[in-house]
């Protein structure tokens, strides 16, 4: 389609929406991975049976960053003489 990196392009969205409907009509279970909450809800409304809204590595990384931010200011640098 020529829209790599632009999943929200109207042509891409039309193709995804059409696919969800056709897959349901064929008696199969359509699903998709999408990080955009509005699009995830739209796909569920269209009949997607599963919508993955997060990637495990990204979720873990964000949680680790948040934890480090909460404790980072209190942590002291440890410089061991020997490893």
N, C-alpha and C positions, 0 to 999 in steps of 0.2 A: 504494500500500500504506500510505502514511502514515508511513514510517520514514526519511524523508530524513535523511542524516547518520548513520544507524545501520545500516550494512551487516551488522553481526553479529547483528542481531535474528533470532531463530529462524525467523520467517516468511520473512524475506528469504533466509536461508541455505537453507531448504527449497526456495524457488523457484529459487535458483541451482543447487542440486544436481539438482533435477528437470530443469532446462534442460540441464545438461551431459549427463545420461543420455539425454535425448530427442534432443539434437543428434547424439550419437554413434550412436544407434539409426537416425537418418536418414541416416547415412553422411557426415555433415559433420564439420568440425573445430571443436569448441568451444574457446573460450579466454576468458581474463579478465585484468583488471588488478587486482591486489590487493597491498597492502603488508604484509599480515599473513602471516608465514612459515608458521604452522600451517595457516591456511586455504589457502594456496597448495599445500601438500603434500596437503591433503585433496582439493582440486580435481583435482590430478594423479592421485591414487588413484582418483577417480571416473571418470577418462577424459579430462579436459581435455588437449588436445594442445599447447597453449601457455599459459603463465602468465607474464605480465609482473609482476615483483616490485619494480620500481623505476621511478621517473619521472626522466628525464634531468635536468631542471632541479633536482629535489630532490637527486639524487646529486651534481651539480656544486656546488650550494650547500653541502652538508655537507662536501664535500672542501675547498672554499675556506675554510670556517669552521675546519676542523681545521688547515689550513696557516697561516692567520692566527693561530690560537691558539699554534702552535708557534713562530712567529717574531715575534709581536706584542710580546712583552716585550723583545725585543732591538732592535726597530726604533726609530729616532729620528725625531721629527717633523721633516719638512723643510718649511720655510716660505720658498719662493722669493720674491725681491723682485719678479720679473717673470715673467709667464706667457708 
